């Protein structure tokens, strides 16, 4: 199984996500693809306008999901009320979904 490296970024407003790469191996080399978790949250704590941003969906497509699967996964993560303001939770839930969701 490929080892997936996830970068969690919570993008607020129209700002671009700050990507923090999780690297391992000699000289900081990546050992697998990177999934960028990027959600638009808006100014509210409630889930109102929340949706995934393009880098999140695109990075899921790049690891083998269809566009519709990637969109569904990203929507599920970004619209989870328990993950608001929780970047570590975003990474953990995304890793879990990837580990249990087949790619077609």
C-alpha positions in Angstrom: 0.0 0.0 0.0 1.3 3.4 -0.9 2.1 5.6 2.0 0.1 8.9 1.7 1.4 12.1 3.1 -1.2 14.6 4.0 -0.9 18.3 4.3 -3.6 20.0 6.3 -4.4 23.6 5.6 -7.4 25.5 6.6 -8.0 28.2 4.1 -10.2 31.0 5.4 -11.8 33.4 2.9 -10.1 33.5 -0.4 -6.6 33.1 1.1 -4.4 30.4 -0.3 -3.6 27.5 2.1 -0.3 27.3 3.8 1.0 23.9 3.0 3.0 22.1 5.7 4.6 19.1 4.1 5.1 15.9 6.2 8.4 14.6 4.9 10.5 11.5 5.8 13.5 9.9 4.4 17.0 11.2 3.6 17.3 14.9 2.8 13.6 15.5 3.4 12.5 13.5 0.3 8.8 12.7 0.0 7.9 9.0 0.1 4.5 9.3 -1.4 1.9 11.6 -2.9 0.6 14.6 -1.0 -3.0 15.3 -0.3 -3.7 18.9 0.4 -6.7 19.3 2.8 -8.1 22.8 2.0 -11.6 23.9 3.0 -13.3 27.3 2.7 -14.9 27.9 6.1 -16.2 31.5 6.0 -16.4 33.7 9.1 -18.8 31.4 11.1 -18.3 28.5 13.4 -21.4 26.9 12.0 -21.4 24.9 8.8 -23.0 27.4 6.3 -20.9 28.0 3.2 -18.3 25.3 3.9 -16.9 23.6 0.9 -13.6 22.1 -0.4 -11.2 24.1 -2.4 -9.8 22.9 -5.7 -6.4 21.8 -4.4 -8.1 19.3 -2.1 -10.2 17.8 -4.8 -7.3 17.9 -7.3 -4.9 16.1 -5.0 -7.5 13.3 -4.3 -7.8 12.9 -8.1 -4.0 12.8 -8.4 -3.9 9.7 -6.1 -6.5 7.8 -8.1 -10.0 8.9 -7.2 -12.5 9.9 -9.9 -13.5 13.5 -9.8 -16.9 12.6 -8.3 -15.4 10.4 -5.6 -12.8 13.1 -4.8 -15.5 15.7 -4.5 -17.7 13.5 -2.3 -14.7 12.8 0.1 -13.7 16.5 0.2 -17.3 17.6 0.9 -17.6 15.0 3.7 -14.4 16.3 5.3 -15.1 20.0 4.9 -18.7 19.9 6.1 -17.9 18.0 9.3 -18.8 20.3 12.2 -16.4 18.5 14.5 -13.5 19.5 12.3 -14.0 23.2 12.3 -10.7 24.8 13.6 -9.1 21.3 13.9 -6.3 20.8 11.3 -5.1 17.6 13.0 -8.6 16.3 12.9 -8.9 17.2 9.2 -5.7 15.2 8.5 -6.8 12.2 10.6 -10.3 12.0 9.1 -8.9 12.3 5.5 -6.4 9.6 6.2 -9.1 7.3 7.5 -11.4 7.9 4.6 -8.6 7.3 2.1 -7.6 4.1 3.9 -11.1 2.7 3.7 -12.4 4.1 0.4 -11.5 2.1 -2.8 -10.2 4.0 -5.8 -11.7 3.2 -9.2 
